[in-house]
Amino acid sequence: MEKKNIHMIGNTHIDPVWLWQKAEGMQEVKSSFASALDRLDEFPDFKFTQSSISFLAWMKENCPEQFERIRARVAEGRWEIVGGMWVEPDCDLPSGEALIRHFLYSKKFVRENFDKDVVTAYNVDSFGHGSNMPAICSGCGIRYYLMSRPDKKHVQVPPVFTWRSKDGSSVIAERTGGEYMAWTRPALEWNLSESIEALEEHGYDRMAVFYGVGNHGGGPTIDNIHTIYEMRKEREDVTMDFSTIGEFFEQVEPDRIPVVSREMGRIFFGCYSSDCEIKTLLFNQFHDVLAGTSIEPARNRTCMELGGVVAAAEEITEDAVQAIANRLDTRGDGFPLLLVNPTGTDYRGVCGASVYVPRAEKKNTRMRDAAGKEIACAESSYDNFAPEARKFLLFEAEIPAYGYVIYRVISEGPDLPEEESTLTAQEDLLDNGVIRVSFDRTAGAPTSIVKEGRELLTGSGSFAVYYDDRGSWGEHVWEEKVCGVFHVTGRKVVEVNQMRAILRFFLEYGKSEMMVDYILEKGSDRLKMRLKLRSSSFARGGRGELEQNLEGRFMNQGCYDYELMLIPHEGQMKKKRLFAEADFLHMPVSYMGDSNHVGKEWLRCGSILSIDKDNHVHVSSVKTSEYDRGELVVRLFETEGTNSSASVSADGVQESLEFAPYEIKTLRLTADGWKACSMIEYC
């Protein structure tokens, strides 16, 4: 019988936040790393593997002497740094750009402090892995990928395989046969038996098997190491060597393993419904935080920390808008209104701005576009939170991708004659001449959407309520149990003017209440929805009976706000538009009321980046380089799965590009022109 080659990987899985808070988690980093250094001193053949680059950054700052010992062991080759990410993140919810930033900053830290490159991604505890992860990894210089979930109960894949994205990029991957840790001999034997069973089932001969105390840290114990010595002597069917993940993957023969092209589906769906506030703030965070599985004190601190991150990002944005405004000569009638489009797609549509208008000038507010032409505008009370001193103006605008325009607000002179509105609003109807939406008066949901004379809705909608009796991890999510629907208790037309119409429904289910605003704008085929839910019901009982005890907290209680957008269409929507509309929803046009001042430029419209329109390429990110702040970095990807051409231009420098299906490209604008580079900005 052919022996199986087992690479024994000593590691410590540390959740910096889970059933404990960050301070305790980082203390475990220190003690676990100290323990690993002791094992390296005691056992000459022992090797240690470590992920999560933020742990090393923390050690450098807080335990510099221990950090130097780690550097020596890394140079020796017995301390292996894997992962290449700041933590082991949730790999389902963050954007692709957020995952790229993990690799960018983490690999930069390792290169600067250890003179090493990290080529293995290590996300053993993440709850799923998107199908585009191989493309992101490949673009960031990652060759290997290690995962544990989803396990064989959820997804059937070989233990070792080539994992390929739609664009053809691939990594060599292993899904662990057992756990990614082992505290005792029985646990280690189980990991080994699960791995051997998987190898025999798929006809392969080698695998990495993990040991060491984990979750709350700990790492490989003396008993772990002695157990491996004993099992070496007892087992004749395997070779068991102290190894690293890199040594294992280097021995994998790509032509002997199958190719897998699929998403590694998400598990533990219930985790993702635990904390709505966190999800509105996060792109990039640890898996037990983003999924909502950590304890309440840790969750509260996370919300505060991430609130600070969001506030800092808003300040950076405000400073950038000010920098644009300060460069421009804004002198003219009235005052300038600077509109900024932060997306990679030209915006054409209705915009809104809250402007301060002195009491003496409250009448006769007019607007001019960037060319100085008088344009129609409407005043709205819907978004005006201080009507005694401000006006909320609605108007149509055109703003280039990654660009700005200056419109002007004029508070003097006669009003323009009002244009005839193309919008109609009734208690069960919205119509703007582009789409006509009819609503069910009892369900509060659309029953018909007509565009260009064609009915695009196949049936009536409703706001259904599902009974959820699953555990907090939320498995068996496919078992849907509808226990009722919200019913309408009231409705009214909130607003109708030249620019938009708003219809509001009030709904109830038991003790829970919901308010839904449907918003239809001039010339648009988008039906926007704003929902405010006050969830009070926690059980099915309607006659006073309580089906659950009162000892714990009930999830999803309180007030929640949601914003949605429905875009009716026939056939399959072009992916490029889908990405563009998602950008508009999440990154709407921003504005700043400026003063009249002298500037270096008279431009009333500008853009830092442009891309020709007739292609399937979407710009996902524009940033400054991590290696030269004077250089621009642009990330683009092909959306439709076809070969495509595109031309990108910035600062008068143009570059023509050819894209393979679903390909992601990263460019740096250097003093010598555009240069293709990796996702982590190596040219």
PyMOL commands that set and color helices and strands:
alter all, ss='L'
color gray80, all
select helices_A, chain A and resi 22-42+53-62+64-76+96-114+133-139+185-202+222-234+245-250+254-256+269-273+276-281+287-290+296-327+359-361+575-586
alter helices_A, ss='H'
color red, helices_A
select strands_A, chain A and resi 4-11+48-50+79-81+120-123+144-147+160-164+170-175+206-211+238-242+259-260+335-341+347-356+366-368+374-375+377-380+390-399+403-410+424-426+429-431+435-439+446-451+454-455+464-466+482-485+487-496+500-509+512-521+527-535+558-566+590-593+605-607+610-611+617-624+632-638+644-650+653-659+664-670+673-677
alter strands_A, ss='S'
color yellow, strands_A
deselect
rebuild
show_as cartoon
